[in-house]
Amino acid sequence: MIEFWGATLVFFVLGAVMFLWPLWQKSEHDHQASRDALNKAFYYDRVEEIQSEGAEG
């Protein structure tokens, strides 16, 4: 029975570390700002594409 609880503890700790690892990592730059800029670029590119398709008919 002790092997079961030992294995359970090992898997629990491993799962907790895998879940919490990204929270412990320090980001070198702001991912949200770069994601926002990328989304804006995609949006404006798509708007331009839709306008050109509308002009073609």
C-alpha positions as CSV (number, residue, x, y, z in Angstrom):
1,M,0.0,0.0,0.0
2,I,2.9,2.3,0.7
3,E,4.0,2.0,-3.0
4,F,0.6,3.2,-4.1
5,W,0.8,6.3,-1.9
6,G,4.4,7.0,-2.9
7,A,3.5,6.8,-6.6
8,T,0.5,8.9,-6.0
9,L,2.6,11.6,-4.3
10,V,5.2,11.5,-7.1
11,F,2.6,11.9,-9.8
12,F,0.8,14.7,-7.8
13,V,4.1,16.6,-7.3
14,L,5.0,16.1,-11.0
15,G,1.6,17.4,-12.1
16,A,1.7,20.4,-9.8
17,V,5.2,21.3,-11.1
18,M,4.1,21.0,-14.7
19,F,1.0,23.1,-14.0
20,L,2.8,25.8,-12.0
21,W,6.0,26.0,-14.0
22,P,4.8,28.7,-16.5
23,L,3.7,30.9,-13.5
24,W,7.2,30.7,-12.0
25,Q,8.9,31.7,-15.3
26,K,9.8,35.3,-15.7
27,S,8.9,36.8,-19.1
28,E,11.6,38.7,-20.8
29,H,9.1,40.8,-22.7
30,D,5.4,41.6,-22.6
31,H,3.7,38.9,-24.6
32,Q,0.3,40.6,-24.4
33,A,1.5,43.8,-26.0
34,S,3.1,41.9,-28.9
35,R,0.0,39.8,-29.3
36,D,-2.1,42.9,-29.5
37,A,0.1,44.4,-32.1
38,L,0.0,41.2,-34.1
39,N,-3.8,41.1,-33.9
40,K,-4.1,44.7,-35.0
41,A,-1.8,44.0,-38.0
42,F,-3.9,41.0,-39.0
43,Y,-7.1,43.0,-38.6
44,Y,-6.0,45.9,-40.7
45,D,-4.6,43.5,-43.3
46,R,-8.0,41.7,-43.5
47,V,-9.9,45.0,-43.7
48,E,-7.7,46.0,-46.6
49,E,-8.3,42.7,-48.3
50,I,-12.1,42.9,-47.8
51,Q,-12.1,46.5,-49.2
52,S,-10.1,45.4,-52.3
53,E,-12.5,42.5,-52.9
54,G,-15.4,44.9,-52.6
55,A,-13.9,47.2,-55.1
56,E,-13.4,44.3,-57.6
57,G,-17.1,43.3,-57.3
